[in-house]
Amino acid sequence: MVATISADGLVKRYGEQAALDGFDLDVERGTVFGLLGPNGAGKTTAVRAFATLLRYDAGDAQVAGRDPVTEPHEVRRRIGLSGQTPAVDEILGGRQNLVLFGRLNRMSRREAQQRADELLGKFGLTDAADKQVKHYSGGMRRRLDLAVTLLLRPEVLFLDEPTTGLDPRNRTEVWEAVRSLAADGTTVLLTTQYLDEADQLAGRVAVMEAGRVIAQGTPDELKREVGGDQLEVVVEESADEAVDLAVVRDAVSRYSAGEPHVDREQRRVSAAVDDRVRSRRPGERRGEPMTTATTAAGDSLAYRPLERLRWAARDGFLVAGRDVAHWVREPQLIAWTLVFPIIFVVLFAYVLGSAMQVPGGLSYQEYVLPGMFVQTMAFGLGETLAAVQADNAKGVMDRFRSMPIAPSAVVVGRSLAGLLYSLVSLVILIGAGLLVGWRWHGTGWETLGAIGLLLLARMAFLWLGIYLGLRAKSPEMANGIYGLLYPVTMVSNAFAPPELMPTWLGVVASLNPLSWTTTAVRDLFGNPGGNPAGWLGEHSIGLAVLWPLVVTALTLPLAVKAYRGLGR
């Protein structure tokens, strides 16, 4: 037997808990293999180890002749991964998803578009190709997820409980899709909790419990060990439930070894199948080896450093383009995020401005607008944090990490898109400021310097937001972190001079890095009235350059490391 997937004594521990505990497996090339077991058995951990998404603590593994630990990039070029949740972009359309992931898999634009159209047809999604994925049914999303997984015709395909949460009709659709993949020659490792699903799709099955394989064989062999076949029918909702269930019970009884069991709550009729009844076993016709699939990227990734840099830059721009496509798809959401700071500008300019006296004779409008610009840059942290956390929670980050793209590309691409969005929002805010009476008096170069300092601060908050988004475990945690921005921005000199605050609070506000950026931006815009005298005022530009660079230098490698280490 030629094993395309193999594991020898894999161990993976989380503290005292062993997710894998001496896990052994051999999957023959060109077959469909089922990994069966309940929740917590270690199935997903095994798949993630094979797919390079986590490092095991001990043992050895091979995927398509490559080591997932020492050759992760080579493994990623040869595999496809479909997790328990469809890892596709819900804002984009089906075709946009396929083209994006195709380009990230080193395809040219033309190749990606041709392959996208081919897969849309193969999975019955042509009519919905341009519809936003969030409007797809569960079965359609799963089929699109499988299509993305197959863009490069992978040698090995990992399917982690692909029908979880689907209704019977969508479950059948996914089964048909998997059969089609197997017919094309891909080696498939399928995890499932259901023996009937393994029976439908797999030639051989291994049963897992407590992180190790406890039984292995064909579906027929395993079923004979546990007492024979089971027939199960789920009845669709109708006006006369009792009659439907009775009819199904009578039909099932013709083939059962005993009285069928009727579960009215689940609308399910089940029974042990009479040994005299013989049906064709899916595994019998799917157990033969199939031809090996091909990959589109060639056999060598011995790129020179400059070529690696070129691919990383290309990947980063593709990820950034994804965010730009989001703006085109849902401009109303972008408009709403810009309305909020504009409302703040108007409220502060007219409500607080009527009562606030700024030292130095500067109008409150000219005092507060630079502070509003700085606050908007800081609040970009929350938008980035929430978007990254959502990608992580929906499995999109795992999709990226299972692909042969530069680890820095995803986080760099997100930051590029964030900077572009910040520049657009800044232009809009400046226009709103002009309408409420704000004016700048600096030279052209000074004005560009002020905008540069604002974007520099935004860059620091972007990288901090990316890192925190990768670490946040839930949307609630992300929102909690976002909420901390309000006191941070308010306890600064953005909205009121520190000398008007209680002494201790004024000291805190003066030491707030946002105050340093706000002071420097006021100076460069020619709105210096009310700025502090002394060392802080004299060195504000230097401090406004220094702190974002320090924050970026600390958070950028942390963000890349967090991205690499997700799930480990």
Secondary structure, DSSP 8 states (H G I E B T S, - for coil): --EEEEEEEEEEEETTEEEEEEEEEEEETT-EEEEE--TTSSHHHHHHHHTTSS--SEEEEEETTB-TTT-HHHHHHHEEEE-SS--S-SSSBHHHHHHHHHHHTT--HHHHHHHHHHHHHHTT-GGGTTSBGGGS-HHHHHHHHHHHHTTT--SEEEEESTTTT--HHHHHHHHHHHHHHHHTT-EEEEEES-HHHHHHH-SEEEEEETTEEEEEE-HHHHHHHHTS-EEEEE----S-HHHHHHHHHHHHHTTBSS--EEETTTTEEEEEB-TT-----HHHHH-S-------SS-S-----HHHHHHHHHHHHHHHHHHHHHHHHH-HHHHHHHHHHHHHHHHHIIIIITTT---TTS--HHHHHHHHHHHHHHHHHHHHHHHHHHHHHHTTHHHHHHTSSS-HHHHHHHHHHHHHHHHHHHHHHHHHHHHHTT----S-HHHHHHHHHHHHHHHHHHHHHHHHHHHH--SHHHHHHHHHTHHHHHHSSSSSS-GGGS-HHHHHHHHH-HHHHHHHHHHHHHT--TT---SHHHHTHHHHHHHHHHHHHHHHHHHHHHHHHTTT-
